Amino acid sequence: MTIKGLSCKQIIVSMSNEIAKRYIKDSSAHIVSINRVLKSIKSNIMADFICIKDKGIIISTNNIASPSDLQEIEKCVKSSLLSNADQISFPRLPQSKSYLKIIGIPYLNEHSNMYILSEDIEKILKNNHIFNDIVLASRPRVIKVSSKSGMAIIWIDIWNTQNGSKAKTIINQQFNVESFIAMIYSTNMNPSVP
């Protein structure tokens, strides 16, 4: 399952609320400046308005920004906040979160006879090429299938594109964990899992 948030026609620039409030005071001038820069690089987008949201600003545009558009917008925002330029993150397009589960992994580690931990799962995912483009949105959660089972269910939340393409590439994929074959499934957000 994928949870969607902002539109792809919005650009997120993270910064502290204090800096964002200072920036937004002259938002009309910043819109003019951003559009001048975008026009100079012959971009097909234009900025419509700026607002504050969740520890940063959102720049709404008439189209989806390209990587070169994002670079120019970064320069423009940082140049207007020179004294705080190092506290401003690179502009990015909105992302969604996808919820997946992995089955087929033993609850006890074969070599150490210890319970498998979130850190172990992170290492497994990091070392597998299937997960090269995947960024975890939170730590993996390991749950024993049942009291009599020796297997675990691993719940992972990943950052995804708005259309869910990253999750689609790994759903139903199989990979080895020692001598076991694990499989990735899509799942709904499970509120009972911390």
PAVORO-180270 format. One line per field, with one value per residue (C-alpha): residue number from 0; residue in three letters; x, y, z. Coordinates in nm, 2 decimals, always signed. Layout:
REM PAVORO-180270
num <- (NUM / ...)
residuo <- (ALA / ...)
east <- (X / ...)
north <- (Y / ...)
up <- (Z / ...)
***
This chain:
REM PAVORO-180270
num <- (0 / 1 / 2 / 3 / 4 / 5 / 6 / 7 / 8 / 9 / 10 / 11 / 12 / 13 / 14 / 15 / 16 / 17 / 18 / 19 / 20 / 21 / 22 / 23 / 24 / 25 / 26 / 27 / 28 / 29 / 30 / 31 / 32 / 33 / 34 / 35 / 36 / 37 / 38 / 39 / 40 / 41 / 42 / 43 / 44 / 45 / 46 / 47 / 48 / 49 / 50 / 51 / 52 / 53 / 54 / 55 / 56 / 57 / 58 / 59 / 60 / 61 / 62 / 63 / 64 / 65 / 66 / 67 / 68 / 69 / 70 / 71 / 72 / 73 / 74 / 75 / 76 / 77 / 78 / 79 / 80 / 81 / 82 / 83 / 84 / 85 / 86 / 87 / 88 / 89 / 90 / 91 / 92 / 93 / 94 / 95 / 96 / 97 / 98 / 99 / 100 / 101 / 102 / 103 / 104 / 105 / 106 / 107 / 108 / 109 / 110 / 111 / 112 / 113 / 114 / 115 / 116 / 117 / 118 / 119 / 120 / 121 / 122 / 123 / 124 / 125 / 126 / 127 / 128 / 129 / 130 / 131 / 132 / 133 / 134 / 135 / 136 / 137 / 138 / 139 / 140 / 141 / 142 / 143 / 144 / 145 / 146 / 147 / 148 / 149 / 150 / 151 / 152 / 153 / 154 / 155 / 156 / 157 / 158 / 159 / 160 / 161 / 162 / 163 / 164 / 165 / 166 / 167 / 168 / 169 / 170 / 171 / 172 / 173 / 174 / 175 / 176 / 177 / 178 / 179 / 180 / 181 / 182 / 183 / 184 / 185 / 186 / 187 / 188 / 189 / 190 / 191 / 192 / 193)
residuo <- (MET / THR / ILE / LYS / GLY / LEU / SER / CYS / LYS / GLN / ILE / ILE / VAL / SER / MET / SER / ASN / GLU / ILE / ALA / LYS / ARG / TYR / ILE / LYS / ASP / SER / SER / ALA / HIS / ILE / VAL / SER / ILE / ASN / ARG / VAL / LEU / LYS / SER / ILE / LYS / SER / ASN / ILE / MET / ALA / ASP / PHE / ILE / CYS / ILE / LYS / ASP / LYS / GLY / ILE / ILE / ILE / SER / THR / ASN / ASN / ILE / ALA / SER / PRO / SER / ASP / LEU / GLN / GLU / ILE / GLU / LYS / CYS / VAL / LYS / SER / SER / LEU / LEU / SER / ASN / ALA / ASP / GLN / ILE / SER / PHE / PRO / ARG / LEU / PRO / GLN / SER / LYS / SER / TYR / LEU / LYS / ILE / ILE / GLY / ILE / PRO / TYR / LEU / ASN / GLU / HIS / SER / ASN / MET / TYR / ILE / LEU / SER / GLU / ASP / ILE / GLU / LYS / ILE / LEU / LYS / ASN / ASN / HIS / ILE / PHE / ASN / ASP / ILE / VAL / LEU / ALA / SER / ARG / PRO / ARG / VAL / ILE / LYS / VAL / SER / SER / LYS / SER / GLY / MET / ALA / ILE / ILE / TRP / ILE / ASP / ILE / TRP / ASN / THR / GLN / ASN / GLY / SER / LYS / ALA / LYS / THR / ILE / ILE / ASN / GLN / GLN / PHE / ASN / VAL / GLU / SER / PHE / ILE / ALA / MET / ILE / TYR / SER / THR / ASN / MET / ASN / PRO / SER / VAL / PRO)
east <- (+0.00 / +0.12 / +0.02 / +0.02 / +0.09 / +0.17 / +0.13 / +0.43 / +0.39 / +0.52 / +0.88 / +0.98 / +1.27 / +1.35 / +1.46 / +1.39 / +1.05 / +1.23 / +1.41 / +1.10 / +0.89 / +1.17 / +1.17 / +0.79 / +0.76 / +0.88 / +0.73 / +0.60 / +0.96 / +1.09 / +0.84 / +0.95 / +1.31 / +1.26 / +1.05 / +1.32 / +1.59 / +1.36 / +1.29 / +1.67 / +1.73 / +1.43 / +1.25 / +0.89 / +0.78 / +0.68 / +0.64 / +0.29 / +0.31 / +0.52 / +0.38 / +0.52 / +0.46 / +0.63 / +0.97 / +1.02 / +0.86 / +0.66 / +0.69 / +0.39 / +0.45 / +0.25 / +0.44 / +0.67 / +1.03 / +1.33 / +1.66 / +1.80 / +1.50 / +1.56 / +1.93 / +1.83 / +1.56 / +1.82 / +2.06 / +1.78 / +1.66 / +2.01 / +2.11 / +1.82 / +1.91 / +2.29 / +2.35 / +2.15 / +2.24 / +2.41 / +2.08 / +1.87 / +1.84 / +1.84 / +1.49 / +1.30 / +0.98 / +0.73 / +0.75 / +0.51 / +0.55 / +0.49 / +0.44 / +0.59 / +0.64 / +0.91 / +0.85 / +1.07 / +1.34 / +1.41 / +1.34 / +1.66 / +2.00 / +2.15 / +2.51 / +2.46 / +2.13 / +2.01 / +1.69 / +1.71 / +1.72 / +1.63 / +2.00 / +2.05 / +1.76 / +1.91 / +2.25 / +2.07 / +1.88 / +2.19 / +2.39 / +2.12 / +2.11 / +1.73 / +1.73 / +1.99 / +1.74 / +1.53 / +1.55 / +1.38 / +1.14 / +1.18 / +1.36 / +1.24 / +1.02 / +1.07 / +0.77 / +0.76 / +0.50 / +0.36 / +0.48 / +0.55 / +0.70 / +1.07 / +1.00 / +0.96 / +0.76 / +0.96 / +0.76 / +0.94 / +0.83 / +1.01 / +1.02 / +0.86 / +0.78 / +0.43 / +0.32 / +0.47 / +0.72 / +1.00 / +0.78 / +0.64 / +1.00 / +1.06 / +0.71 / +0.70 / +1.08 / +1.27 / +1.62 / +1.84 / +1.90 / +2.16 / +2.00 / +1.64 / +1.45 / +1.27 / +0.98 / +0.86 / +0.49 / +0.28 / +0.08 / -0.15 / -0.02 / -0.06 / -0.15 / -0.10 / +0.26 / +0.48)
north <- (+0.00 / +0.35 / +0.66 / +0.97 / +1.32 / +1.63 / +1.68 / +1.62 / +1.98 / +2.09 / +2.13 / +2.08 / +2.28 / +2.18 / +2.44 / +2.55 / +2.72 / +3.04 / +3.06 / +2.96 / +3.24 / +3.49 / +3.37 / +3.37 / +3.74 / +3.84 / +3.55 / +3.76 / +3.88 / +3.53 / +3.40 / +3.67 / +3.58 / +3.20 / +3.25 / +3.48 / +3.21 / +2.93 / +3.14 / +3.20 / +2.83 / +2.78 / +2.57 / +2.47 / +2.53 / +2.84 / +2.89 / +2.99 / +3.04 / +2.96 / +2.84 / +2.71 / +2.34 / +2.09 / +2.24 / +2.40 / +2.57 / +2.43 / +2.59 / +2.51 / +2.51 / +2.46 / +2.15 / +1.88 / +2.01 / +1.85 / +1.79 / +2.11 / +2.31 / +2.19 / +2.29 / +2.64 / +2.68 / +2.57 / +2.84 / +3.10 / +3.01 / +3.00 / +3.33 / +3.50 / +3.34 / +3.38 / +3.38 / +3.05 / +2.89 / +2.59 / +2.51 / +2.47 / +2.12 / +2.04 / +2.09 / +1.77 / +1.65 / +1.49 / +1.12 / +0.87 / +0.58 / +0.22 / -0.06 / -0.40 / -0.73 / -0.99 / -1.35 / -1.66 / -1.53 / -1.73 / -1.57 / -1.71 / -1.65 / -1.98 / -1.89 / -1.71 / -1.87 / -1.51 / -1.34 / -1.15 / -0.78 / -0.47 / -0.40 / -0.75 / -0.69 / -0.35 / -0.52 / -0.79 / -0.53 / -0.31 / -0.60 / -0.72 / -0.56 / -0.57 / -0.29 / -0.06 / +0.22 / +0.17 / +0.40 / +0.29 / +0.53 / +0.37 / +0.08 / -0.27 / -0.44 / -0.81 / -1.01 / -1.38 / -1.55 / -1.75 / -1.89 / -2.23 / -2.10 / -2.04 / -1.79 / -1.41 / -1.15 / -0.84 / -0.52 / -0.24 / +0.11 / +0.26 / +0.60 / +0.57 / +0.78 / +0.93 / +0.66 / +0.38 / +0.26 / +0.18 / -0.06 / -0.22 / -0.32 / -0.52 / -0.66 / -1.04 / -1.05 / -1.33 / -1.32 / -1.54 / -1.50 / -1.76 / -2.09 / -1.95 / -1.78 / -1.47 / -1.30 / -0.94 / -0.87 / -0.55 / -0.48 / -0.22 / +0.01 / -0.19 / +0.04 / -0.23 / -0.26 / +0.00)
up <- (+0.00 / -0.08 / +0.11 / -0.10 / +0.03 / -0.16 / -0.54 / -0.77 / -0.87 / -0.54 / -0.43 / -0.07 / +0.07 / +0.43 / +0.68 / +1.03 / +1.10 / +1.20 / +0.87 / +0.67 / +0.84 / +0.75 / +0.39 / +0.35 / +0.46 / +0.11 / -0.08 / -0.38 / -0.45 / -0.41 / -0.67 / -0.91 / -0.85 / -0.89 / -1.21 / -1.36 / -1.30 / -1.44 / -1.75 / -1.80 / -1.82 / -2.05 / -1.80 / -1.88 / -1.51 / -1.33 / -0.95 / -0.85 / -0.47 / -0.16 / +0.18 / +0.50 / +0.59 / +0.82 / +0.89 / +0.56 / +0.26 / -0.03 / -0.37 / -0.59 / -0.96 / -1.28 / -1.38 / -1.24 / -1.18 / -1.34 / -1.16 / -1.32 / -1.21 / -0.85 / -0.87 / -0.99 / -0.72 / -0.46 / -0.57 / -0.57 / -0.22 / -0.07 / -0.23 / -0.06 / +0.28 / +0.26 / +0.64 / +0.67 / +0.34 / +0.51 / +0.70 / +0.39 / +0.23 / -0.14 / -0.28 / -0.35 / -0.50 / -0.26 / -0.19 / -0.06 / +0.18 / +0.09 / +0.34 / +0.27 / +0.45 / +0.40 / +0.49 / +0.48 / +0.72 / +1.04 / +1.37 / +1.52 / +1.36 / +1.25 / +1.35 / +1.68 / +1.80 / +1.88 / +1.78 / +1.45 / +1.51 / +1.30 / +1.26 / +1.11 / +0.86 / +0.77 / +0.69 / +0.48 / +0.28 / +0.23 / +0.09 / -0.15 / -0.50 / -0.51 / -0.25 / -0.42 / -0.49 / -0.18 / +0.12 / +0.45 / +0.60 / +0.94 / +1.11 / +1.00 / +1.26 / +1.33 / +1.46 / +1.52 / +1.31 / +1.60 / +1.93 / +1.78 / +1.45 / +1.40 / +1.12 / +1.13 / +0.94 / +0.87 / +0.82 / +0.62 / +0.53 / +0.23 / +0.07 / -0.27 / -0.58 / -0.59 / -0.84 / -0.63 / -0.89 / -0.64 / -0.44 / -0.77 / -0.87 / -0.55 / -0.47 / -0.53 / -0.56 / -0.38 / -0.23 / -0.02 / +0.35 / +0.43 / +0.32 / +0.33 / +0.04 / +0.15 / -0.05 / -0.05 / -0.04 / -0.04 / +0.27 / +0.42 / +0.69 / +1.01 / +1.30 / +1.56 / +1.47 / +1.65)
***
